[in-house]
């Protein structure tokens, strides 16, 4: 594979620096979160370093391939992602009542994470192909099929949080590309009407999460325990924080899932409001940089892909932080580049690679 030397002259060092800075802070946070845990659980920060390094390799591969080639093969990428989701039902590992992971060559991977990136790529292709035809109920039915297939497959695992994340991500891209306001209103109203009916298809623990979100105190030692301990941890950090390795909720292990879903709570307890403010500023800079890449993209496919990845990161931040402070139900969405997780880290790094891809090639004319 031949790489155009001009790409190096236009390499996006700002994007790379922001991503690695957030990842580095996340690794330090994981070290603190696992400090008093058994060796089998407490050394996850070393694995996270491996995931970051592997993710950087995947990032390089992703931005080395012209994004026009990636767009050209969007439906193939989507089909492979759907196939992986299908394999989960037959060969997936069952953990905590959910079947979400595929084990291959000693490596476990979550195909639903890859689908987040695949849906961005395929929608970029779909919207670009239909921009001249316009968006009307007929061709938007195809959009519903594209999004609906992975939605129901992921919801059946069950992983309703990730399934809903696909809907939010797809809706964001539809708004960006200018799908008619009336059609969006129809789909929104339809979603509101049918959402209560979906209650009857939820698992018992999913219903409990929603009820607990509304009133955590109804089961403070059960379903409400996670969110209550998270709010205590965040509040106890105060302005300056308790200091690294000094967070009582973390080090005394009151806070559950402190290296994954509630990693932000660990950080808030130890670094306080000031640390959280700095972290949010860095995230804000990353989002703004992604929107800048979107604005100055050379063409519509690049802009759609850049915007989709930016929204991928934005909604991940928004939902995770909202979840740990109690304004959203606990849905298992990781904090981008920060929470522990191999699948999410690698896919996010590939997403950053797509952003770099669009950013670097806007200076290079197509032959």
TARAJO-V774731 format. One record per pair of residues at least 6 apart in sequence whose C-alpha atoms are under 7 Angstrom apart, sorted by the first residue. I is the first residue (numbers start at 1). J is the second residue. D is the distance in Angstrom with one decimal. If there is no record, write none. Layout:
BEGIN
i=I j=J d=D
i=I j=J d=D
END
This chain:
BEGIN
i=3 j=64 d=6.5
i=7 j=360 d=5.9
i=7 j=361 d=7.0
i=10 j=360 d=5.3
i=11 j=360 d=5.9
i=12 j=356 d=6.2
i=12 j=359 d=7.0
i=12 j=360 d=6.7
i=15 j=286 d=7.0
i=18 j=282 d=6.9
i=18 j=286 d=6.3
i=22 j=337 d=6.2
i=22 j=338 d=6.3
i=23 j=337 d=5.1
i=23 j=338 d=5.5
i=26 j=338 d=4.3
i=26 j=339 d=6.5
i=27 j=45 d=5.5
i=27 j=48 d=6.7
i=29 j=267 d=6.2
i=30 j=44 d=7.0
i=30 j=45 d=5.3
i=30 j=259 d=5.8
i=31 j=45 d=5.5
i=32 j=244 d=6.5
i=32 j=245 d=5.3
i=33 j=250 d=6.2
i=33 j=258 d=6.3
i=33 j=259 d=6.1
i=33 j=266 d=6.6
i=34 j=41 d=6.7
i=34 j=42 d=3.9
i=34 j=43 d=6.5
i=35 j=42 d=5.8
i=36 j=42 d=6.9
i=36 j=251 d=6.0
i=48 j=340 d=6.3
i=51 j=342 d=5.4
i=51 j=345 d=6.5
i=51 j=346 d=6.6
i=52 j=345 d=6.6
i=54 j=346 d=6.9
i=55 j=345 d=6.4
i=55 j=346 d=4.3
i=55 j=349 d=5.2
i=55 j=350 d=6.9
i=56 j=349 d=6.3
i=58 j=349 d=6.9
i=58 j=350 d=5.8
i=59 j=349 d=5.4
i=59 j=350 d=4.7
i=59 j=352 d=6.6
i=59 j=353 d=4.3
i=60 j=353 d=6.5
i=62 j=350 d=6.0
i=62 j=353 d=5.2
i=62 j=354 d=6.2
i=63 j=353 d=4.8
i=63 j=354 d=5.8
i=63 j=356 d=6.0
i=63 j=357 d=4.3
i=66 j=357 d=6.8
i=67 j=357 d=6.3
i=67 j=358 d=6.9
i=71 j=121 d=6.4
i=71 j=125 d=5.8
i=74 j=121 d=5.8
i=74 j=122 d=4.9
i=74 j=125 d=6.5
i=75 j=122 d=6.0
i=77 j=118 d=6.3
i=78 j=118 d=5.4
i=78 j=119 d=6.9
i=78 j=122 d=6.4
i=81 j=111 d=6.8
i=81 j=114 d=6.8
i=81 j=115 d=5.8
i=81 j=118 d=6.9
i=82 j=150 d=6.5
i=84 j=111 d=6.0
i=85 j=111 d=5.8
i=85 j=112 d=6.8
i=85 j=153 d=6.9
i=88 j=99 d=6.8
i=88 j=100 d=6.3
i=88 j=101 d=6.5
i=88 j=102 d=6.0
i=91 j=102 d=6.7
i=92 j=99 d=5.6
i=92 j=100 d=6.2
i=92 j=101 d=5.1
i=92 j=102 d=4.8
i=93 j=99 d=5.6
i=93 j=100 d=6.7
i=93 j=101 d=5.3
i=93 j=102 d=6.2
i=98 j=157 d=5.7
i=98 j=158 d=5.7
i=99 j=157 d=5.2
i=100 j=110 d=6.0
i=100 j=157 d=5.9
i=101 j=108 d=6.1
i=101 j=109 d=5.5
i=101 j=110 d=4.8
i=102 j=108 d=5.5
i=102 j=109 d=5.3
i=102 j=110 d=6.3
i=103 j=109 d=6.4
i=109 j=343 d=5.7
i=110 j=343 d=5.8
i=112 j=154 d=6.6
i=113 j=343 d=6.4
i=113 j=344 d=5.9
i=113 j=347 d=6.7
i=114 j=347 d=6.1
i=116 j=166 d=6.4
i=117 j=351 d=6.8
i=120 j=305 d=6.3
i=120 j=308 d=5.5
i=121 j=305 d=6.2
i=124 j=301 d=5.7
i=124 j=304 d=5.3
i=124 j=305 d=5.7
i=125 j=301 d=6.7
i=128 j=300 d=6.6
i=128 j=301 d=6.1
i=135 j=179 d=6.0
i=135 j=180 d=6.9
i=151 j=163 d=4.8
i=151 j=166 d=6.9
i=154 j=163 d=5.6
i=155 j=163 d=5.6
i=161 j=331 d=4.7
i=161 j=332 d=6.4
i=161 j=333 d=6.7
i=162 j=333 d=6.9
i=169 j=311 d=6.6
i=169 j=312 d=6.6
i=173 j=308 d=6.2
i=208 j=223 d=6.9
i=209 j=223 d=6.7
i=209 j=329 d=6.3
i=209 j=330 d=6.6
i=210 j=329 d=5.9
i=212 j=218 d=6.9
i=212 j=223 d=6.3
i=212 j=224 d=5.5
i=213 j=326 d=6.9
i=213 j=328 d=6.8
i=213 j=329 d=5.0
i=216 j=224 d=4.5
i=216 j=228 d=6.9
i=217 j=224 d=6.4
i=226 j=255 d=6.9
i=226 j=256 d=6.2
i=227 j=324 d=6.3
i=227 j=326 d=6.3
i=229 j=254 d=6.7
i=229 j=255 d=5.6
i=230 j=255 d=6.3
i=230 j=265 d=5.8
i=230 j=324 d=6.0
i=230 j=325 d=6.9
i=231 j=324 d=7.0
i=231 j=325 d=5.7
i=233 j=249 d=5.7
i=233 j=265 d=6.1
i=233 j=269 d=5.2
i=234 j=265 d=5.4
i=234 j=268 d=5.1
i=234 j=269 d=5.0
i=236 j=269 d=6.0
i=237 j=268 d=5.9
i=237 j=269 d=3.9
i=237 j=270 d=6.0
i=237 j=271 d=6.6
i=237 j=272 d=4.4
i=238 j=272 d=5.2
i=238 j=273 d=6.2
i=239 j=272 d=5.0
i=239 j=273 d=4.6
i=239 j=274 d=6.0
i=240 j=271 d=6.0
i=240 j=272 d=4.7
i=240 j=273 d=6.3
i=240 j=274 d=5.9
i=241 j=269 d=5.7
i=241 j=270 d=4.7
i=241 j=271 d=4.1
i=241 j=272 d=3.6
i=242 j=269 d=6.4
i=242 j=270 d=4.7
i=242 j=271 d=6.5
i=243 j=270 d=4.6
i=243 j=271 d=5.9
i=244 j=270 d=5.3
i=245 j=251 d=6.9
i=246 j=270 d=6.5
i=247 j=269 d=5.8
i=247 j=270 d=5.3
i=249 j=255 d=5.5
i=250 j=266 d=6.2
i=258 j=266 d=6.5
i=259 j=339 d=6.3
i=259 j=340 d=5.8
i=260 j=334 d=6.5
i=260 j=339 d=4.9
i=260 j=340 d=5.1
i=261 j=332 d=5.8
i=261 j=333 d=6.7
i=261 j=334 d=5.5
i=261 j=339 d=6.8
i=262 j=324 d=6.3
i=263 j=339 d=5.7
i=265 j=324 d=6.7
i=268 j=276 d=5.9
i=287 j=310 d=6.1
i=287 j=314 d=6.6
i=290 j=306 d=6.6
i=290 j=310 d=5.4
i=291 j=307 d=6.5
i=291 j=310 d=6.8
i=293 j=306 d=6.7
i=293 j=359 d=5.6
i=294 j=303 d=4.6
i=294 j=306 d=5.2
i=294 j=307 d=5.6
i=295 j=303 d=6.9
i=297 j=303 d=5.2
i=297 j=358 d=6.5
i=297 j=359 d=6.8
i=297 j=362 d=5.8
i=298 j=362 d=5.0
i=302 j=358 d=5.6
i=306 j=355 d=5.3
i=306 j=358 d=6.8
i=309 j=351 d=5.8
i=313 j=336 d=6.1
i=316 j=333 d=6.5
i=316 j=334 d=6.7
i=316 j=335 d=5.8
i=316 j=336 d=6.0
i=317 j=335 d=5.5
i=317 j=336 d=6.4
i=319 j=333 d=7.0
i=320 j=333 d=5.7
i=320 j=334 d=6.1
i=320 j=335 d=5.6
i=322 j=328 d=5.4
i=323 j=329 d=5.7
i=323 j=330 d=5.4
i=337 j=345 d=6.0
i=337 j=348 d=7.0
END
